[in-house]
Amino acid sequence: MARFVLGLRLMAQRDNRHPDVLLRLSQLSRQELLPLLGDPVLRNAFEDDLTKLENGRPDCLGLADLVARLPLAPDGLGPCERIATPHVRPWPEHGPAWLWTEMNPADRVPGELSARLRRLYDGSIEGGPTADPVIPTPDMCRQLSRGADLLTRLLPQVGPSVLGHVSVVGFTRGESADGPLQSLSGGDPLPSAILMAPERLTDPWTAAETLLHEGVHLKLFDALRSGALLRTADVSVPIPWRQTPWRLVRVLVALHFYVHMLLFQEAARHADPTLRAEFGDPPSGEIVDEVSPDTEAAHNGTYGTSLERARYLAGYVLSLPEDRLTADGRRFLHWLLDALRLVHEDSGIMPPTGVAGMIPARPPATSEETPVRRTAHAMARPLPEQGELLVVNTDTAAMHWLNARSWLIYSLCDGRDGGAVAAEYGRRSGAGDAARDHVAVCISELTAVGLLE
């Protein structure tokens, strides 16, 4: 949400046609803004415009033009959601997700919106004309809600969390390089969306697993849009069960997914009698996508389980030089491996050590007599409940997340010299002898990204 708000405010500074529209959007409440920027078409335009700003192209922004032509009535509905007939929200208690039914623009929104939605849909799946959206029957709607109910009751923290990142669910049939389409989550082509084959609804456990699978991908997509886990993304990683290597970011995405699937399987094995009586027994065996032909896994009969694949992917990431991951990336990996060890003590993977709160013994120092102040080309949004401050450099459009330590130091950089900043930081934080090192590291990093001078 903070990223949405600052992104809109930044676009309003750069867009000379409809800045008032963007500012008005940025001032909406969370409940009003989520259905709008969760809309696949508007989210796609938002992400595209942020990328243009990051690449120094502020002259061709498109979100404001699109929003200016839309009715933004305060009814809690997103633009594409408004043209879905009938209107169905499969889990209203966990977020504003809606179901892709008949898309009937009529006079509710400009016809261009429906056309753009279809282009995004076509760009996200393979299969040509046979891959048209499947209009769900009332029974399919009930089965989808039933799968979501099972997921949130089986995993009462994870389930609602991932469903909150889903804006729309649609059904389709198509062919991919790996066979008939089972399900997919929209990233850049169809943001905040899940598409699945209708057959995924025949069993509530399969429906719940599908929602977890794709919802986990959408949640990580949002996380990767909000912060950096990798310093070097273009690393080619050999995958024994696939013919084509993966980029390193896809390795993290897959590891994140497989750990969640192992958690789901463990929870299903220990499901209480109430859930079993209502939803039936969970599947006895694990179902994972088949290994590709003519691969190491196909020849050796290996890598056919989530655990085997998670072990391989985690081991590969652990073997990388430390500088390939950011500090957040190392913490992310540590967290995944802790979760993996909780459900499989014999995972055979040692978690990384010493990845949090690292401060160099002798950081690059700023002269204590040098005045330091916040630059004028920055906008900030505080998140006190997370102990974080989001700051965007309006020159570069880059967003930076400051933790409580960096937030305090940044706030103290008001023209006083480095020694005075360190003294006041030490007094407020109780950091003692470490105060000067903390301040030196922070000032160095924030100066490097253009937030201090």
HELIX and SHEET records of a PDB file:
HELIX    1   1 ALA A    2  ARG A   14  1                                  13    
HELIX    2   2 PRO A   19  SER A   26  1                                   8    
HELIX    3   3 ARG A   30  LEU A   37  1                                   8    
HELIX    4   4 PRO A   40  GLU A   54  1                                  15    
HELIX    5   5 PRO A   58  CYS A   60  5                                   3    
HELIX    6   6 LEU A   63  ALA A   68  1                                   6    
HELIX    7   7 PRO A   79  ARG A   82  1                                   4    
HELIX    8   8 PRO A   92  HIS A   94  5                                   3    
HELIX    9   9 GLY A  111  SER A  124  1                                  14    
HELIX   10  10 GLY A  128  ALA A  131  5                                   4    
HELIX   11  11 PRO A  138  LEU A  154  1                                  17    
HELIX   12  12 VAL A  158  LEU A  163  1                                   6    
HELIX   13  13 PRO A  198  LEU A  201  5                                   4    
HELIX   14  14 PRO A  204  SER A  226  1                                  23    
HELIX   15  15 LEU A  248  ARG A  269  1                                  22    
HELIX   16  16 PRO A  273  PHE A  279  1                                   7    
HELIX   17  17 GLU A  296  ASN A  300  1                                   5    
HELIX   18  18 SER A  306  LEU A  318  1                                  13    
HELIX   19  19 GLU A  322  ARG A  324  5                                   3    
HELIX   20  20 ALA A  327  VAL A  343  1                                  17    
HELIX   21  21 ALA A  404  LEU A  412  1                                   9    
HELIX   22  22 GLY A  418  SER A  429  1                                  12    
HELIX   23  23 GLY A  432  ALA A  434  5                                   3    
HELIX   24  24 ALA A  435  ALA A  448  1                                  14    
SHEET    1   A 2 ALA A  84  THR A  85  0                                        
SHEET    2   A 2 GLU A 102  MET A 103 -1                                        
SHEET    1   B 3 TRP A  98  LEU A  99  0                                        
SHEET    2   B 3 VAL A 168  THR A 172  1                                        
SHEET    3   B 3 PRO A 133  VAL A 134 -1                                        
SHEET    1   C 4 TRP A  98  LEU A  99  0                                        
SHEET    2   C 4 VAL A 168  THR A 172  1                                        
SHEET    3   C 4 ALA A 193  MET A 196  1                                        
SHEET    4   C 4 SER A 183  SER A 185 -1                                        
SHEET    1   D 2 GLU A 175  SER A 176  0                                        
SHEET    2   D 2 GLY A 179  PRO A 180 -1                                        
SHEET    1   E 2 SER A 236  VAL A 237  0                                        
SHEET    2   E 2 TRP A 246  ARG A 247 -1                                        
SHEET    1   F 2 PRO A 371  ARG A 373  0                                        
SHEET    2   F 2 ASP A 414  ASP A 417 -1                                        
SHEET    1   G 3 ALA A 378  LEU A 383  0                                        
SHEET    2   G 3 GLU A 388  ASN A 393 -1                                        
SHEET    3   G 3 ALA A 398  LEU A 402 -1                                        
END                                                                             
